[in-house]
Amino acid sequence: MSHCRLIVNPASGRGTAERFLPEIERLLSGQGVEFDTVRTERPWHGADLAEKAAREGCDVAVAVGGDGTVNEVLNGLLRAGHAGGRHCALGVVSVGQGNDFAFGARIPRDLAAACRVLALDHRQGMDVARVVGGDCPQGRYVGNGVGIGFDAVVGFEALKMKRLHGFPSYAVAAFKTTFLYFHAPLLRIEHDGGTITEKELMVSIMNGRRMGGGFLMAPHAENDDGLLDVCIAREVGKARVFTLIPKFMKGTQEREKEITTLRTRRIAVTALEGSLPAHADGETLCTAGKTLTIDLLPRAIEVVCQGPEGSE
């Protein structure tokens, strides 16, 4: 039986993680899972705790929180691996707002089902992206995706909302951003297949399938195929933005003339005019960057998840 370390972000889901922790611990104990629990106390503490878990011989570091918590734990595990630490897999119990990483990694949202997945301990090798630039010149690992432009500003606005959370907060923020905030920058996008230079509403560089709790930026993405799925939306008028939003919710946007999709192992995005607001797994990467470079690392980490088609 694997030994798990639960890395809990008490603030995730605006306190949901702390409220649900006794139930999570009860469910894991009932499944016979061996575990101990630690809590994050500051930004990036989750990465430090994950690195320590790997160094101390834990089999699985379990992020109990949202996508930001998962990202920190992911970074800590890869940091430990590069430093020669013991192999440690990533587990997730989702109690955040978007929970997009779990959606793409076949990890159920339901607490009982998520704990059952940890007990069964099925592991899958997963690709990881590494983004360099903006406020992270040293680089940051990314499990789900990097959003540049409109969707990044939407995420920034969603975080400001006090009464809404989850997908509704992102939906309202999208409408607010359309009216008040975003101006498309002129970008140069260099990828394996060539270069694109034009004004872009947004560039979504995906390892997973979904962002913002309900926007299917890359509905056909596979997180173990060795490729990043990129969705680019050209600059459009405000009215057109409103008609495109439902397409992204359904994952049918690639049929629209303003949308370009491609797959690549590496991509560099440079603002020739304007700047790059960007997020990595929902966490602020930069508010006004100039160049971001994203590379894919094939099957860089193991994730505890459901078997194919949810089988046990």
C-alpha positions as CSV (number, residue, x, y, z in Angstrom):
1,M,0.0,0.0,0.0
2,S,1.4,3.4,-1.0
3,H,1.9,6.1,1.6
4,C,0.3,9.4,0.7
5,R,1.0,12.8,2.0
6,L,-2.0,15.2,1.8
7,I,-0.9,18.7,1.0
8,V,-3.9,20.8,1.9
9,N,-4.4,24.4,0.9
10,P,-6.9,25.6,3.6
11,A,-7.8,28.6,1.5
12,S,-8.8,26.6,-1.7
13,G,-12.4,27.0,-2.7
14,R,-12.6,29.9,-0.3
15,G,-12.2,27.6,2.7
16,T,-13.8,24.5,1.2
17,A,-10.6,22.4,1.5
18,E,-10.4,22.9,5.3
19,R,-14.2,22.2,5.7
20,F,-14.0,19.0,3.7
21,L,-10.7,17.7,5.1
22,P,-12.2,15.6,8.0
23,E,-14.5,13.9,5.4
24,I,-11.5,13.3,3.1
25,E,-9.5,11.8,5.9
26,R,-12.4,9.6,6.9
27,L,-12.9,8.3,3.4
28,L,-9.2,7.5,2.9
29,S,-9.0,5.7,6.3
30,G,-12.0,3.7,5.3
31,Q,-10.3,2.7,2.1
32,G,-7.2,1.6,4.0
33,V,-5.0,4.3,2.6
34,E,-1.9,5.2,4.7
35,F,-1.5,9.0,4.8
36,D,-0.4,12.0,6.8
37,T,-1.5,15.6,6.4
38,V,0.2,18.9,6.1
39,R,-1.2,22.4,5.4
40,T,0.2,25.2,3.3
41,E,0.8,28.5,5.0
42,R,2.0,30.8,2.2
43,P,2.3,31.1,-1.6
44,W,4.6,28.3,-3.0
45,H,4.6,26.5,0.3
46,G,2.9,23.6,-1.5
47,A,5.9,23.2,-3.8
48,D,8.2,23.1,-0.8
49,L,6.0,20.5,1.0
50,A,5.8,18.4,-2.1
51,E,9.6,18.4,-2.6
52,K,10.0,17.4,1.1
53,A,7.5,14.6,0.7
54,A,9.5,13.2,-2.2
55,R,12.7,13.5,-0.3
56,E,11.2,11.7,2.7
57,G,10.1,8.7,0.7
58,C,6.4,9.3,0.2
59,D,4.9,7.4,-2.7
60,V,2.2,9.9,-3.6
61,A,1.9,13.7,-2.8
62,V,-1.8,14.5,-2.9
63,A,-2.8,18.1,-3.7
64,V,-6.0,18.8,-1.7
65,G,-7.2,22.1,-3.3
66,G,-7.7,23.7,-6.7
67,D,-5.6,24.1,-9.8
68,G,-3.2,26.4,-8.1
69,T,-2.5,23.9,-5.4
70,V,-2.0,21.2,-8.0
71,N,0.5,23.4,-9.8
72,E,2.5,24.0,-6.7
73,V,2.7,20.3,-5.8
74,L,3.6,19.5,-9.4
75,N,6.4,22.0,-9.4
76,G,7.7,20.7,-6.1
77,L,7.8,17.1,-7.3
78,L,9.6,17.9,-10.5
79,R,12.0,20.0,-8.6
80,A,12.8,17.1,-6.3
81,G,13.2,14.8,-9.2
82,H,15.7,17.0,-10.9
83,A,17.6,17.2,-7.7
84,G,17.9,13.4,-7.5
85,G,15.1,12.9,-5.1
86,R,13.0,9.7,-4.8
87,H,10.2,9.2,-7.3
88,C,6.9,10.4,-6.0
89,A,3.6,10.4,-7.9
90,L,1.0,13.2,-8.0
91,G,-2.5,12.7,-6.6
92,V,-5.4,15.1,-6.5
93,V,-8.5,15.7,-4.4
94,S,-10.3,18.6,-6.0
95,V,-11.9,21.2,-3.7
96,G,-11.1,24.4,-5.7
97,Q,-13.0,26.6,-8.1
98,G,-12.1,25.4,-11.6
99,N,-10.5,22.0,-11.0
100,D,-9.5,21.8,-14.7
101,F,-6.4,19.7,-14.2
102,A,-8.4,16.9,-12.6
103,F,-11.0,17.1,-15.4
104,G,-8.3,16.4,-18.0
105,A,-6.4,13.9,-15.9
106,R,-9.3,11.5,-15.3
107,I,-9.6,12.4,-11.6
108,P,-13.3,12.5,-10.4
109,R,-14.6,15.6,-8.7
110,D,-16.7,13.6,-6.2
111,L,-14.7,13.2,-3.0
112,A,-15.6,9.6,-2.4
113,A,-14.6,8.7,-6.0
114,A,-11.4,10.7,-5.8
115,C,-10.4,8.9,-2.6
116,R,-11.3,5.5,-4.2
117,V,-8.9,6.4,-7.1
118,L,-6.1,7.0,-4.5
119,A,-6.8,3.7,-2.9
120,L,-6.7,1.8,-6.3
121,D,-3.4,3.6,-7.1
122,H,-3.6,3.3,-10.9
123,R,-0.8,5.5,-12.4
124,Q,-0.4,7.2,-15.7
125,G,2.6,8.9,-17.1
126,M,1.6,12.5,-18.0
127,D,3.3,15.2,-20.1
128,V,4.2,18.5,-18.4
129,A,4.9,21.9,-20.0
130,R,7.5,24.3,-18.9
131,V,7.0,28.1,-19.4
132,V,9.8,30.6,-19.2
133,G,9.3,34.4,-19.2
134,G,7.1,37.1,-17.7
135,D,7.5,37.1,-14.0
136,C,9.0,33.6,-14.1
137,P,12.4,34.0,-15.9
138,Q,13.6,30.9,-14.0
139,G,10.7,28.8,-15.4
140,R,7.5,27.2,-14.1
141,Y,6.1,23.8,-14.7
142,V,2.5,23.6,-16.0
143,G,0.1,20.6,-15.8
144,N,-3.0,21.9,-17.5
145,G,-2.3,25.0,-19.6
146,V,-1.0,28.5,-20.2
147,G,-3.5,31.2,-21.1
148,I,-2.4,34.4,-22.8
149,G,-4.6,37.4,-23.4
150,F,-8.4,37.5,-22.9
151,D,-8.7,34.3,-20.9
152,A,-5.9,35.4,-18.6
153,V,-7.7,38.7,-17.8
154,V,-10.9,36.8,-17.3
155,G,-9.1,34.7,-14.7
156,F,-7.7,37.8,-13.0
157,E,-11.2,39.3,-12.8
158,A,-12.8,36.0,-11.5
159,L,-10.4,36.0,-8.6
160,K,-11.7,39.4,-7.5
161,M,-15.3,38.2,-7.1
162,K,-16.5,37.6,-3.6
163,R,-20.0,36.2,-4.0
164,L,-19.5,34.0,-7.0
165,H,-17.1,31.0,-7.4
166,G,-16.4,28.2,-9.8
167,F,-17.6,28.4,-13.4
168,P,-20.2,31.2,-12.7
169,S,-17.4,33.5,-11.6
170,Y,-15.5,32.9,-14.8
171,A,-18.6,33.3,-17.0
172,V,-19.4,36.7,-15.4
173,A,-15.8,37.8,-15.6
174,A,-15.8,36.9,-19.3
175,F,-18.6,39.3,-20.0
176,K,-17.0,42.0,-17.8
177,T,-13.7,41.7,-19.6
178,T,-15.3,42.0,-23.0
179,F,-16.8,45.3,-22.1
180,L,-14.2,46.9,-20.0
181,Y,-10.7,45.7,-20.1
182,F,-9.1,43.8,-23.0
183,H,-7.3,45.2,-26.1
184,A,-5.8,42.6,-28.4
185,P,-2.0,42.9,-28.8
186,L,0.0,42.3,-32.0
187,L,1.7,38.9,-31.4
188,R,4.4,36.8,-33.1
189,I,3.7,33.2,-32.5
190,E,6.5,30.8,-33.4
191,H,5.7,27.0,-33.3
192,D,7.0,23.8,-34.9
193,G,5.1,24.4,-38.1
194,G,5.9,28.1,-38.7
195,T,5.2,31.6,-37.5
196,I,1.9,33.6,-37.1
197,T,1.9,37.4,-36.8
198,E,-1.4,39.1,-36.1
199,K,-3.5,40.7,-33.4
200,E,-4.8,37.9,-31.2
201,L,-7.7,38.0,-28.7
202,M,-6.1,35.1,-26.9
203,V,-3.7,32.1,-27.1
204,S,-4.4,29.0,-25.1
205,I,-1.6,26.5,-24.9
206,M,-3.0,23.3,-23.5
207,N,-1.8,20.1,-22.1
208,G,-5.2,19.4,-20.6
209,R,-8.6,20.1,-22.2
210,R,-10.4,22.7,-20.1
211,M,-9.8,26.1,-18.5
212,G,-12.0,28.3,-16.3
213,G,-14.1,25.4,-15.0
214,G,-16.1,25.1,-18.2
215,F,-14.3,26.4,-21.3
216,L,-13.1,23.6,-23.5
217,M,-10.0,25.2,-25.0
218,A,-8.7,21.9,-26.4
219,P,-11.5,19.4,-26.4
220,H,-9.4,16.7,-28.1
221,A,-6.2,17.2,-26.1
222,E,-4.4,14.2,-24.6
223,N,-2.0,14.9,-21.8
224,D,0.3,12.0,-22.7
225,D,0.7,12.4,-26.5
226,G,3.9,14.5,-26.5
227,L,2.2,17.5,-28.0
228,L,0.7,20.8,-26.8
229,D,-2.7,21.7,-28.2
230,V,-2.9,25.4,-29.1
231,C,-6.1,27.4,-29.7
232,I,-5.7,30.9,-31.1
233,A,-8.5,33.4,-31.4
234,R,-7.9,36.4,-33.7
235,E,-9.1,39.9,-32.7
236,V,-12.8,40.3,-33.1
237,G,-15.5,42.9,-32.1
238,K,-17.3,42.7,-28.8
239,A,-20.5,41.3,-30.3
240,R,-18.6,38.5,-31.9
241,V,-16.9,37.7,-28.6
242,F,-20.4,37.0,-27.1
243,T,-21.2,34.6,-29.9
244,L,-17.9,32.8,-29.5
245,I,-18.1,32.2,-25.8
246,P,-20.8,29.5,-26.1
247,K,-18.6,27.7,-28.7
248,F,-15.8,27.5,-26.2
249,M,-18.2,26.1,-23.6
250,K,-19.2,23.3,-26.0
251,G,-15.7,22.8,-27.5
252,T,-16.9,23.6,-31.0
253,Q,-14.9,26.8,-31.6
254,E,-12.4,25.2,-34.1
255,R,-15.1,25.4,-36.8
256,E,-15.1,29.2,-36.6
257,K,-13.1,31.3,-39.1
258,E,-11.5,33.4,-36.4
259,I,-10.0,30.3,-34.6
260,T,-6.7,28.6,-35.4
261,T,-5.8,25.3,-33.8
262,L,-2.4,23.6,-34.0
263,R,-0.2,21.1,-32.2
264,T,3.4,21.6,-31.4
265,R,6.2,20.6,-29.0
266,R,7.3,24.1,-28.5
267,I,5.9,27.6,-28.9
268,A,7.1,31.1,-28.3
269,V,4.8,34.1,-28.1
270,T,6.1,37.6,-28.3
271,A,4.1,40.9,-28.0
272,L,5.3,43.2,-30.8
273,E,2.7,45.8,-29.7
274,G,1.0,45.8,-26.3
275,S,1.8,43.1,-23.7
276,L,1.0,39.6,-22.5
277,P,-1.2,39.1,-19.6
278,A,-0.9,35.4,-18.8
279,H,-1.7,32.7,-16.3
280,A,-0.3,29.2,-15.8
281,D,-2.8,26.6,-14.4
282,G,-5.0,29.6,-13.3
283,E,-2.2,31.3,-11.4
284,T,-0.9,34.7,-12.5
285,L,2.2,34.3,-14.7
286,C,2.5,37.9,-15.6
287,T,0.2,40.9,-16.1
288,A,2.3,42.6,-18.8
289,G,5.0,40.3,-20.1
290,K,6.7,40.5,-23.5
291,T,7.8,37.0,-24.4
292,L,6.8,33.6,-23.2
293,T,8.3,30.3,-24.3
294,I,6.6,27.0,-23.6
295,D,8.2,23.6,-24.1
296,L,6.7,20.1,-23.6
297,L,8.4,17.5,-21.4
298,P,6.9,14.1,-22.4
299,R,5.6,11.9,-19.5
300,A,7.6,13.9,-17.0
301,I,5.4,12.8,-14.0
302,E,3.1,10.0,-12.9
303,V,-0.4,10.9,-11.9
304,V,-2.8,8.7,-9.8
305,C,-6.0,8.6,-11.8
306,Q,-8.8,6.4,-13.1
307,G,-8.0,3.7,-15.5
308,P,-9.0,4.0,-19.2
309,E,-12.7,4.9,-19.5
310,G,-12.9,5.1,-15.7
311,S,-12.2,1.4,-15.2
312,E,-10.8,0.1,-12.0
